[in-house]
Amino acid sequence: MTDFTATRARFDLPDGIVYLDGNSLGPLPRDAAHRIARTVTDEWGGQLITAWNRAGWMDQPARLGDRIARLVGAAPGTVVVGDTLSLKVTQCLAAALQLRPDRRVVLSDSGNFPSDLYMAQGLLAALGQGHELRVVAPEDVEAAIGPEVAALMLTEVDYRTGRKHDMAALTAKAHDVGALAIWDLAHSAGALPVDLTGTGADFAAGCTYKFLNGGPGAPAFVYVAPDHQHVAPLLSGWLGHEAPFAFDPDYRPGPGISRMRVGTPPVLQMAALEAALDIFDTVDMQALRARSQHLGDRLIAAVEARCPNVTLASPRDPEARGSQISFRHPEGYAVMQALIARGVVGDFRAPDILRFGITPLYIGEAEIDRAAETLADILDTAAWDRPEYKHRAAVT
Ligand SMILES: *Cc1c(COP(=O)(O)O)cnc(C)c1O
């Protein structure tokens, strides 16, 4: 059982705001401010350089990795925290290609997040071995998994529509043809139960500032299945070295997952992430999933009943989507700005998607109902049709 009233009380949300953008930037856990303040004052201020040992800063990437491991169905010692998701996906892909040296195809889909595709393009070009990044429509992925594929590189939950891939089935299909499976969990970790061990995923990575609520700039995490931990890392930084403080001129990879570390960890960000993960210690991911599905269904029903001019962009079947609901409207950007002006915060994704993150840790039925009513009123009165709502900011 999970007490969602208790989890709600552990977030510091502004009064009067319905926050449906925790899929993009999770809100502030109340304890995070204290935790950061303590790290700044007692550890950085009071212990100075000795805090790397005394306050355990150096081991924090592994400790936080083990806490995230529980949320994504991974064993201790298979997850480590650091860097950005773009970099962690790249490390995974490089490792997978090393394990399949006689294959040249990386298979992904057009629903993948562009940064994952960009990083793959950059890596394949730098390798200069004639690899091809093959991008197919999400529904065509399964049929495109053939014996020429070295690695399947997918995001489990589509950032625009919330459509969810079947991780177990696609991983099994990849293994059947001798390919490896890399999963981006950006919209899965902290949003729904993930079973990396059970599905046999080879590599995975995710960010901690979305559903995990680690704060802006919080580090990413990376998972490497135990069988693959011997692979030499692409980014051979000193903190992934077997003995960083030996200052040996030659790189020797560290044991296990530690070799996926690169450089100095972001200590203040990790303090915030630690506070965010404390909340997850009280959460049963199956209960979270059930509540998310219920709230998502409720939003779809309320919006469809009152807003004839929006169309559902997410799967109607709750099992087929992650923890967001998206709708299309030709003036989606302006509509979202009008919603935000009335305290209902979602976001917009080009070309026409209104995106609402469903985060039961701090969102309940009352918030869902208010969001649907506000959207209906904005559409009924064309309140979105104002110049100031059409001016695009840099971050949408
Ligand atoms: C948010 C997101 C990213 C972001 O990567 P960063 O390097 O952390 O900026 C990558 N992939 C997916 C699928 C995302 O949703």
Ligand as a Chemical Component Dictionary entry (heavy atoms), coordinates in Angstrom:
data_LIG
# 
_chem_comp.id                   LIG 
_chem_comp.type                 NON-POLYMER 
_chem_comp.pdbx_formal_charge   0 
_chem_comp.three_letter_code    LIG 
# 
loop_
_chem_comp_atom.comp_id 
_chem_comp_atom.atom_id 
_chem_comp_atom.alt_atom_id 
_chem_comp_atom.type_symbol 
_chem_comp_atom.charge 
_chem_comp_atom.model_Cartn_x 
_chem_comp_atom.model_Cartn_y 
_chem_comp_atom.model_Cartn_z 
_chem_comp_atom.pdbx_ordinal 
LIG C1 C1 C 0 14.442 13.963 -21.415 1  
LIG C2 C2 C 0 15.029 12.942 -22.318 2  
LIG C3 C3 C 0 16.399 12.937 -22.602 3  
LIG C4 C4 C 0 17.251 14.071 -22.103 4  
LIG O1 O1 O 0 18.592 13.804 -22.099 5  
LIG P1 P1 P 0 19.596 14.744 -21.285 6  
LIG O2 O2 O 0 20.914 14.383 -21.800 7  
LIG O3 O3 O 0 19.382 14.444 -19.827 8  
LIG O4 O4 O 0 19.226 16.170 -21.568 9  
LIG C5 C5 C 0 16.911 11.888 -23.357 10 
LIG N1 N1 N 0 16.104 10.901 -23.825 11 
LIG C6 C6 C 0 14.769 10.907 -23.583 12 
LIG C7 C7 C 0 13.911 9.806  -24.102 13 
LIG C8 C8 C 0 14.187 11.940 -22.851 14 
LIG O5 O5 O 0 12.884 11.959 -22.638 15 
# 
loop_
_chem_comp_bond.comp_id 
_chem_comp_bond.atom_id_1 
_chem_comp_bond.atom_id_2 
_chem_comp_bond.value_order 
_chem_comp_bond.pdbx_ordinal 
LIG C1 C2 SING 1  
LIG C2 C3 SING 2  
LIG C2 C8 DOUB 3  
LIG C3 C4 SING 4  
LIG C3 C5 DOUB 5  
LIG C4 O1 SING 6  
LIG O1 P1 SING 7  
LIG P1 O2 DOUB 8  
LIG P1 O3 SING 9  
LIG P1 O4 SING 10 
LIG C5 N1 SING 11 
LIG N1 C6 DOUB 12 
LIG C6 C7 SING 13 
LIG C6 C8 SING 14 
LIG C8 O5 SING 15 
# 
